[in-house]
Amino acid sequence: MNIDTRKDGSTARIVLNGRFDFNSHRLFNDATSALLSEPGVSELEVDFDEVKYIDSSAMGMLLLLKERAKSAAKSITLLNCKGAVAQVFELSNFRRLFNIK
């Protein structure tokens, strides 16, 4: 998986591309940790437009990110969830836990 990060004012976007699975853990953790430590960033957007596959370990990474963001007083939004990713989020009731657009 590839991860690109972009900042626009107080919003940081994490653009994921490829399979979001256990093998992505280190890369995802490094990218999100850097953004969580940025004092000017108050919202993180995770863009799933180019993600075709997500597994349970990736969902766990998102839950950990949510906890870490809450501790840092930052919000999380999941963007462009479609296909298999949207189905997984729907079946796991992620809509109750995350703002999904």
C-alpha positions, 0 to 999 in steps of 0.5 A: 500500500502507498500512503500520501499525506496532504495538509490544508490548513487545520485538516490533514488528509491521509490518502490510501492506495492499495490493500489496507491490511496487516502489512500496512501497519508500520506505514499507516502508524508512521503517517498517522503519528506524524499528523497527530503530533502536528499542533496545527492539525485538528482534523484527520481525513482518511481517503479510501478512494483507491482502496479495494480491500480492507481486513480486520487488522486494518479496521483495528488500526482505524480504531486505534487511530480513533483513540489516539486522535481523541486523546490528541483532541483531533477528529477523524473522518473516513472519505470515499468509502465504496465497494468492498470497503463500504460493505465491510464498514456497514457490516461492522457498524463503523458508521456508529463509530466514525464520521463517514462521508 
